[in-house]
Amino acid sequence: MKKEIHPEYYPEARVVCGCGNSFVTGATMPLIKTDICSACHPFFTGEQRIVDTAGQVERYMRRLEKREEMGKAVDSKAEAKKDA
């Protein structure tokens, strides 16, 4: 094994999650910060939660509402033609 090419190993590295949970593991960094861990991930907790980091869900909901409004407008025009 070559010397001086491997990163330093920290056997007591601390992992800190955004939910407040923390634990100790071995890693090449002394402190690791993460957004989701096993204590707050929906797969492990069994609850359905949307993790939205950039407002993507809100943008999707606005597009969906616009699409529904356009569909209603088209339906009302079709009914007006049918009645005439």
Secondary structure, DSSP 8 states (H G I E B T S, - for coil): --SS-S---EEEEEEEETTS-EEEEEESSSEEEES--TTT-HHHH-------SSSHHHHHHHHHHHHHHHHHHHHHHHHHHHH-
